[in-house]
Amino acid sequence: MTIFGYTWDEIKRAQQGGALARRIPAGLCKPLATKNDWELLERYGEAELRNRGYFGVLDRLENTRLANDMPVRTERQTWE
């Protein structure tokens, strides 16, 4: 049995102060945007979400854009 690609022996060794042989990939799970994320984007826009510190929302929106190969929106463009 493995967790994030590591065996129990590797995990136990790391818990005892040893190093894992490899890093856990950061992109293992990238959550996609929820309906609420899209509603917040429509209501406030990207700049205001940044000002409010809604970085999790912005990350999920970016993950969704990348997963669906969507173009980057500029300030002059609007989504139809």
N, CA, C and O atoms as a printed pandas DataFrame, in Angstrom:
     atom_number atom_name residue_name chain_id  residue_number  x_coord  y_coord  z_coord
0              1         N          MET        A               1    0.843   -1.183    0.000
1              2        CA          MET        A               1    0.000    0.000    0.000
2              3         C          MET        A               1    0.887    1.246    0.000
3              4         O          MET        A               1    1.903    1.299    0.693
4              5         N          THR        A               2    0.494    2.228   -0.774
5              6        CA          THR        A               2    1.255    3.472   -0.832
6              7         C          THR        A               2    0.345    4.659   -0.569
7              8         O          THR        A               2   -0.866    4.603   -0.786
8              9         N          ILE        A               3    0.957    5.726   -0.100
9             10        CA          ILE        A               3    0.271    7.001    0.090
10            11         C          ILE        A               3    1.083    8.040   -0.662
11            12         O          ILE        A               3    2.266    8.230   -0.382
12            13         N          PHE        A               4    0.446    8.717   -1.621
13            14        CA          PHE        A               4    1.130    9.693   -2.469
14            15         C          PHE        A               4    2.380    9.091   -3.111
15            16         O          PHE        A               4    3.369    9.789   -3.335
16            17         N          GLY        A               5    2.327    7.805   -3.400
17            18        CA          GLY        A               5    3.444    7.148   -4.058
18            19         C          GLY        A               5    4.556    6.677   -3.143
19            20         O          GLY        A               5    5.572    6.183   -3.630
20            21         N          TYR        A               6    4.398    6.813   -1.821
21            22        CA          TYR        A               6    5.422    6.387   -0.860
22            23         C          TYR        A               6    4.968    5.134   -0.136
23            24         O          TYR        A               6    3.787    4.988    0.176
24            25         N          THR        A               7    5.901    4.224    0.134
25            26        CA          THR        A               7    5.598    3.025    0.905
26            27         C          THR        A               7    5.600    3.380    2.391
27            28         O          THR        A               7    6.086    4.437    2.795
28            29         N          TRP        A               8    5.039    2.463    3.200
29            30        CA          TRP        A               8    5.027    2.688    4.643
30            31         C          TRP        A               8    6.443    2.774    5.210
31            32         O          TRP        A               8    6.700    3.555    6.127
32            33         N          ASP        A               9    7.361    1.973    4.666
33            34        CA          ASP        A               9    8.744    2.028    5.145
34            35         C          ASP        A               9    9.369    3.402    4.901
35            36         O          ASP        A               9   10.083    3.922    5.758
36            37         N          GLU        A              10    9.102    3.987    3.737
37            38        CA          GLU        A              10    9.634    5.328    3.440
38            39         C          GLU        A              10    9.029    6.369    4.371
39            40         O          GLU        A              10    9.722    7.275    4.833
40            41         N          ILE        A              11    7.744    6.237    4.643
41            42        CA          ILE        A              11    7.072    7.197    5.525
42            43         C          ILE        A              11    7.615    7.071    6.955
43            44         O          ILE        A              11    7.887    8.080    7.606
44            45         N          LYS        A              12    7.771    5.840    7.442
45            46        CA          LYS        A              12    8.318    5.637    8.796
46            47         C          LYS        A              12    9.732    6.199    8.908
47            48         O          LYS        A              12   10.077    6.821    9.913
48            49         N          ARG        A              13   10.547    5.981    7.884
49            50        CA          ARG        A              13   11.917    6.511    7.895
50            51         C          ARG        A              13   11.891    8.044    7.961
51            52         O          ARG        A              13   12.686    8.640    8.687
52            53         N          ALA        A              14   10.999    8.676    7.222
53            54        CA          ALA        A              14   10.896   10.141    7.251
54            55         C          ALA        A              14   10.424   10.625    8.619
55            56         O          ALA        A              14   10.876   11.666    9.095
56            57         N          GLN        A              15    9.522    9.882    9.254
57            58        CA          GLN        A              15    9.040   10.258   10.583
58            59         C          GLN        A              15   10.143   10.168   11.633
59            60         O          GLN        A              15   10.087   10.869   12.644
60            61         N          GLN        A              16   11.118    9.340   11.417
61            62        CA          GLN        A              16   12.229    9.173   12.348
62            63         C          GLN        A              16   13.395   10.107   12.023
63            64         O          GLN        A              16   14.487    9.949   12.570
64            65         N          GLY        A              17   13.170   11.071   11.143
65            66        CA          GLY        A              17   14.200   12.051   10.839
66            67         C          GLY        A              17   14.915   11.821    9.524
67            68         O          GLY        A              17   15.736   12.645    9.120
68            69         N          GLY        A              18   14.628   10.737    8.857
69            70        CA          GLY        A              18   15.234   10.483    7.554
70            71         C          GLY        A              18   14.553   11.301    6.469
71            72         O          GLY        A              18   13.490   11.884    6.685
72            73         N          ALA        A              19   15.163   11.333    5.333
73            74        CA          ALA        A              19   14.596   12.093    4.212
74            75         C          ALA        A              19   13.860   11.156    3.277
75            76         O          ALA        A              19   14.244    9.999    3.103
76            77         N          LEU        A              20   12.801   11.669    2.679
77            78        CA          LEU        A              20   12.122   10.908    1.640
78            79         C          LEU        A              20   12.993   10.939    0.390
79            80         O          LEU        A              20   13.685   11.925    0.134
80            81         N          ALA        A              21   12.958    9.884   -0.367
81            82        CA          ALA        A              21   13.807    9.785   -1.554
82            83         C          ALA        A              21   13.395   10.765   -2.640
83            84         O          ALA        A              21   14.219   11.164   -3.464
84            85         N          ARG        A              22   12.130   11.154   -2.646
85            86        CA          ARG        A              22   11.643   12.080   -3.678
86            87         C          ARG        A              22   10.563   12.978   -3.078
87            88         O          ARG        A              22    9.971   12.658   -2.048
88            89         N          ARG        A              23   10.325   14.076   -3.725
89            90        CA          ARG        A              23    9.318   15.011   -3.248
90            91         C          ARG        A              23    7.929   14.587   -3.705
91            92         O          ARG        A              23    7.775   13.946   -4.745
92            93         N          ILE        A              24    6.925   14.948   -2.923
93            94        CA          ILE        A              24    5.540   14.716   -3.332
94            95         C          ILE        A              24    5.213   15.747   -4.402
95            96         O          ILE        A              24    5.423   16.939   -4.176
96            97         N          PRO        A              25    4.707   15.330   -5.561
97            98        CA          PRO        A              25    4.411   16.275   -6.620
98            99         C          PRO        A              25    3.336   17.284   -6.208
99           100         O          PRO        A              25    2.283   16.905   -5.693
100          101         N          ALA        A              26    3.605   18.549   -6.434
101          102        CA          ALA        A              26    2.670   19.604   -6.037
102          103         C          ALA        A              26    1.393   19.557   -6.857
103          104         O          ALA        A              26    0.328   19.940   -6.371
104          105         N          GLY        A              27    1.487   19.100   -8.078
105          106        CA          GLY        A              27    0.322   19.092   -8.951
106          107         C          GLY        A              27   -0.494   17.824   -8.874
107          108         O          GLY        A              27   -1.257   17.522   -9.792
108          109         N          LEU        A              28   -0.347   17.069   -7.790
109          110        CA          LEU        A              28   -1.046   15.808   -7.668
110          111         C          LEU        A              28   -2.557   15.996   -7.719
111          112         O          LEU        A              28   -3.264   15.220   -8.363
112          113         N          CYS        A              29   -3.036   17.000   -7.058
113          114        CA          CYS        A              29   -4.481   17.254   -7.032
114          115         C          CYS        A              29   -4.703   18.761   -7.133
115          116         O          CYS        A              29   -4.393   19.509   -6.205
116          117         N          LYS        A              30   -5.230   19.185   -8.242
117          118        CA          LYS        A              30   -5.523   20.601   -8.416
118          119         C          LYS        A              30   -7.039   20.766   -8.531
119          120         O          LYS        A              30   -7.624   20.447   -9.567
120          121         N          PRO        A              31   -7.669   21.261   -7.473
121          122        CA          PRO        A              31   -9.126   21.395   -7.514
122          123         C          PRO        A              31   -9.565   22.421   -8.556
123          124         O          PRO        A              31   -8.912   23.443   -8.767
124          125         N          LEU        A              32  -10.694   22.113   -9.201
125          126        CA          LEU        A              32  -11.239   23.007  -10.214
126          127         C          LEU        A              32  -12.243   23.966   -9.589
127          128         O          LEU        A              32  -12.698   23.760   -8.464
128          129         N          ALA        A              33  -12.578   25.005  -10.322
129          130        CA          ALA        A              33  -13.474   26.056   -9.833
130          131         C          ALA        A              33  -14.877   25.508   -9.578
131          132         O          ALA        A              33  -15.370   24.634  -10.290
132          133         N          THR        A              34  -15.489   26.049   -8.551
133          134        CA          THR        A              34  -16.874   25.697   -8.221
134          135         C          THR        A              34  -17.810   26.747   -8.802
135          136         O          THR        A              34  -17.372   27.777   -9.313
136          137         N          LYS        A              35  -19.096   26.467   -8.714
137          138        CA          LYS        A              35  -20.093   27.433   -9.181
138          139         C          LYS        A              35  -19.946   28.752   -8.408
139          140         O          LYS        A              35  -20.066   29.830   -8.990
140          141         N          ASN        A              36  -19.689   28.663   -7.107
141          142        CA          ASN        A              36  -19.516   29.866   -6.284
142          143         C          ASN        A              36  -18.299   30.681   -6.719
143          144         O          ASN        A              36  -18.330   31.911   -6.683
144          145         N          ASP        A              37  -17.212   29.989   -7.137
145          146        CA          ASP        A              37  -16.026   30.692   -7.617
146          147         C          ASP        A              37  -16.364   31.536   -8.845
147          148         O          ASP        A              37  -15.946   32.690   -8.949
148          149         N          TRP        A              38  -17.133   30.943   -9.783
149          150        CA          TRP        A              38  -17.518   31.679  -10.990
150          151         C          TRP        A              38  -18.424   32.868  -10.641
151          152         O          TRP        A              38  -18.307   33.939  -11.236
152          153         N          GLU        A              39  -19.324   32.669   -9.674
153          154        CA          GLU        A              39  -20.207   33.763   -9.254
154          155         C          GLU        A              39  -19.406   34.905   -8.631
155          156         O          GLU        A              39  -19.692   36.075   -8.886
156          157         N          LEU        A              40  -18.405   34.571   -7.814
157          158        CA          LEU        A              40  -17.557   35.614   -7.223
158          159         C          LEU        A              40  -16.780   36.366   -8.299
159          160         O          LEU        A              40  -16.638   37.587   -8.222
160          161         N          LEU        A              41  -16.279   35.651   -9.294
161          162        CA          LEU        A              41  -15.556   36.302  -10.384
162          163         C          LEU        A              41  -16.463   37.256  -11.149
163          164         O          LEU        A              41  -16.065   38.374  -11.478
164          165         N          GLU        A              42  -17.678   36.811  -11.429
165          166        CA          GLU        A              42  -18.634   37.679  -12.129
166          167         C          GLU        A              42  -18.988   38.898  -11.301
167          168         O          GLU        A              42  -19.081   40.007  -11.827
168          169         N          ARG        A              43  -19.184   38.698  -10.018
169          170        CA          ARG        A              43  -19.630   39.788   -9.144
170          171         C          ARG        A              43  -18.535   40.825   -8.897
171          172         O          ARG        A              43  -18.789   42.027   -8.981
172          173         N          TYR        A              44  -17.315   40.364   -8.592
173          174        CA          TYR        A              44  -16.255   41.275   -8.171
174          175         C          TYR        A              44  -15.165   41.509   -9.211
175          176         O          TYR        A              44  -14.528   42.563   -9.197
176          177         N          GLY        A              45  -14.937   40.570  -10.099
177          178        CA          GLY        A              45  -13.832   40.688  -11.039
178          179         C          GLY        A              45  -12.524   40.234  -10.411
179          180         O          GLY        A              45  -12.400   40.148   -9.190
180          181         N          GLU        A              46  -11.561   39.950  -11.261
181          182        CA          GLU        A              46  -10.292   39.408  -10.784
182          183         C          GLU        A              46   -9.546   40.363   -9.857
183          184         O          GLU        A              46   -9.018   39.943   -8.828
184          185         N          ALA        A              47   -9.501   41.640  -10.215
185          186        CA          ALA        A              47   -8.740   42.610   -9.410
186          187         C          ALA        A              47   -9.282   42.702   -7.983
187          188         O          ALA        A              47   -8.509   42.748   -7.026
188          189         N          GLU        A              48  -10.605   42.730   -7.841
189          190        CA          GLU        A              48  -11.189   42.841   -6.505
190          191         C          GLU        A              48  -10.994   41.550   -5.707
191          192         O          GLU        A              48  -10.816   41.598   -4.490
192          193         N          LEU        A              49  -11.028   40.402   -6.380
193          194        CA          LEU        A              49  -10.755   39.144   -5.669
194          195         C          LEU        A              49   -9.331   39.153   -5.124
195          196         O          LEU        A              49   -9.086   38.669   -4.019
196          197         N          ARG        A              50   -8.387   39.705   -5.897
197          198        CA          ARG        A              50   -7.002   39.822   -5.413
198          199         C          ARG        A              50   -6.934   40.775   -4.219
199          200         O          ARG        A              50   -6.269   40.481   -3.225
200          201         N          ASN        A              51   -7.622   41.920   -4.317
201          202        CA          ASN        A              51   -7.627   42.889   -3.213
202          203         C          ASN        A              51   -8.208   42.284   -1.936
203          204         O          ASN        A              51   -7.739   42.583   -0.838
204          205         N          ARG        A              52   -9.209   41.448   -2.076
205          206        CA          ARG        A              52   -9.854   40.822   -0.915
206          207         C          ARG        A              52   -9.076   39.608   -0.404
207          208         O          ARG        A              52   -9.405   39.063    0.649
208          209         N          GLY        A              53   -8.050   39.183   -1.139
209          210        CA          GLY        A              53   -7.242   38.053   -0.707
210          211         C          GLY        A              53   -7.875   36.697   -0.967
211          212         O          GLY        A              53   -7.575   35.730   -0.266
212          213         N          TYR        A              54   -8.743   36.613   -1.960
213          214        CA          TYR        A              54   -9.408   35.351   -2.304
214          215         C          TYR        A              54   -8.516   34.533   -3.233
215          216         O          TYR        A              54   -8.900   34.216   -4.359
216          217         N          PHE        A              55   -7.327   34.197   -2.751
217          218        CA          PHE        A              55   -6.345   33.528   -3.604
218          219         C          PHE        A              55   -6.715   32.075   -3.895
219          220         O          PHE        A              55   -6.351   31.557   -4.951
220          221         N          GLY        A              56   -7.420   31.412   -2.997
221          222        CA          GLY        A              56   -7.885   30.052   -3.255
222          223         C          GLY        A              56   -8.862   30.019   -4.420
223          224         O          GLY        A              56   -8.799   29.135   -5.275
224          225         N          VAL        A              57   -9.777   31.004   -4.442
225          226        CA          VAL        A              57  -10.731   31.122   -5.546
226          227         C          VAL        A              57   -9.972   31.353   -6.850
227          228         O          VAL        A              57  -10.254   30.708   -7.861
228          229         N          LEU        A              58   -9.018   32.267   -6.824
229          230        CA          LEU        A              58   -8.245   32.568   -8.028
230          231         C          LEU        A              58   -7.441   31.352   -8.496
231          232         O          LEU        A              58   -7.328   31.112   -9.698
232          233         N          ASP        A              59   -6.884   30.590   -7.561
233          234        CA          ASP        A              59   -6.143   29.379   -7.926
234          235         C          ASP        A              59   -7.050   28.363   -8.609
235          236         O          ASP        A              59   -6.677   27.782   -9.628
236          237         N          ARG        A              60   -8.246   28.147   -8.050
237          238        CA          ARG        A              60   -9.171   27.180   -8.658
238          239         C          ARG        A              60   -9.609   27.641  -10.035
239          240         O          ARG        A              60   -9.739   26.821  -10.943
240          241         N          LEU        A              61   -9.840   28.935  -10.211
241          242        CA          LEU        A              61  -10.214   29.459  -11.534
242          243         C          LEU        A              61   -9.076   29.258  -12.527
243          244         O          LEU        A              61   -9.320   28.893  -13.677
244          245         N          GLU        A              62   -7.840   29.489  -12.102
245          246        CA          GLU        A              62   -6.676   29.289  -12.972
246          247         C          GLU        A              62   -6.500   27.805  -13.307
247          248         O          GLU        A              62   -6.203   27.467  -14.453
248          249         N          ASN        A              63   -6.680   26.918  -12.326
249          250        CA          ASN        A              63   -6.587   25.481  -12.586
250          251         C          ASN        A              63   -7.614   25.047  -13.629
251          252         O          ASN        A              63   -7.317   24.229  -14.499
252          253         N          THR        A              64   -8.818   25.599  -13.538
253          254        CA          THR        A              64   -9.884   25.272  -14.488
254          255         C          THR        A              64   -9.537   25.783  -15.874
255          256         O          THR        A              64   -9.769   25.101  -16.872
256          257         N          ARG        A              65   -8.981   26.981  -15.933
257          258        CA          ARG        A              65   -8.584   27.544  -17.229
258          259         C          ARG        A              65   -7.532   26.656  -17.879
259          260         O          ARG        A              65   -7.623   26.360  -19.071
260          261         N          LEU        A              66   -6.541   26.230  -17.116
261          262        CA          LEU        A              66   -5.471   25.385  -17.654
262          263         C          LEU        A              66   -6.001   24.015  -18.057
263          264         O          LEU        A              66   -5.620   23.485  -19.101
264          265         N          ALA        A              67   -6.873   23.440  -17.241
265          266        CA          ALA        A              67   -7.418   22.111  -17.532
266          267         C          ALA        A              67   -8.270   22.114  -18.792
267          268         O          ALA        A              67   -8.341   21.110  -19.500
268          269         N          ASN        A              68   -8.910   23.228  -19.071
269          270        CA          ASN        A              68   -9.791   23.322  -20.235
270          271         C          ASN        A              68   -9.166   24.081  -21.398
271          272         O          ASN        A              68   -9.830   24.361  -22.395
272          273         N          ASP        A              69   -7.870   24.416  -21.261
273          274        CA          ASP        A              69   -7.139   25.126  -22.311
274          275         C          ASP        A              69   -7.869   26.397  -22.736
275          276         O          ASP        A              69   -7.998   26.689  -23.925
276          277         N          MET        A              70   -8.345   27.147  -21.737
277          278        CA          MET        A              70   -9.067   28.396  -22.006
278          279         C          MET        A              70   -8.069   29.541  -22.155
279          280         O          MET        A              70   -7.005   29.517  -21.537
280          281         N          PRO        A              71   -8.402   30.536  -22.964
281          282        CA          PRO        A              71   -7.489   31.678  -23.118
282          283         C          PRO        A              71   -7.450   32.532  -21.855
283          284         O          PRO        A              71   -8.389   32.525  -21.059
284          285         N          VAL        A              72   -6.372   33.252  -21.684
285          286        CA          VAL        A              72   -6.245   34.181  -20.563
286          287         C          VAL        A              72   -7.079   35.410  -20.880
287          288         O          VAL        A              72   -7.002   35.950  -21.983
288          289         N          ARG        A              73   -7.875   35.853  -19.918
289          290        CA          ARG        A              73   -8.732   37.018  -20.116
290          291         C          ARG        A              73   -7.971   38.280  -19.762
291          292         O          ARG        A              73   -7.323   38.346  -18.717
292          293         N          THR        A              74   -8.045   39.266  -20.613
293          294        CA          THR        A              74   -7.433   40.557  -20.313
294          295         C          THR        A              74   -8.513   41.481  -19.765
295          296         O          THR        A              74   -9.698   41.153  -19.812
296          297         N          GLU        A              75   -8.108   42.626  -19.249
297          298        CA          GLU        A              75   -9.070   43.562  -18.658
298          299         C          GLU        A              75  -10.093   44.076  -19.679
299          300         O          GLU        A              75  -11.225   44.385  -19.309
300          301         N          ARG        A              76   -9.710   44.169  -20.953
301          302        CA          ARG        A              76  -10.622   44.691  -21.967
302          303         C          ARG        A              76  -11.604   43.655  -22.477
303          304         O          ARG        A              76  -12.631   44.007  -23.057
304          305         N          GLN        A              77  -11.302   42.374  -22.267
305          306        CA          GLN        A              77  -12.178   41.316  -22.731
306          307         C          GLN        A              77  -13.217   40.997  -21.673
307          308         O          GLN        A              77  -12.988   41.207  -20.481
308          309         N          THR        A              78  -14.348   40.495  -22.109
309          310        CA          THR        A              78  -15.356   39.993  -21.182
310          311         C          THR        A              78  -15.763   38.602  -21.647
311          312         O          THR        A              78  -15.707   38.293  -22.837
312          313         N          TRP        A              79  -16.166   37.779  -20.712
313          314        CA          TRP        A              79  -16.662   36.451  -21.072
314          315         C          TRP        A              79  -18.120   36.588  -21.474
315          316         O          TRP        A              79  -18.897   37.249  -20.784
316          317         N          GLU        A              80  -18.487   35.984  -22.558
317          318        CA          GLU        A              80  -19.858   36.077  -23.047
318          319         C          GLU        A              80  -20.664   34.912  -22.562
319          320         O          GLU        A              80  -21.851   34.811  -22.872
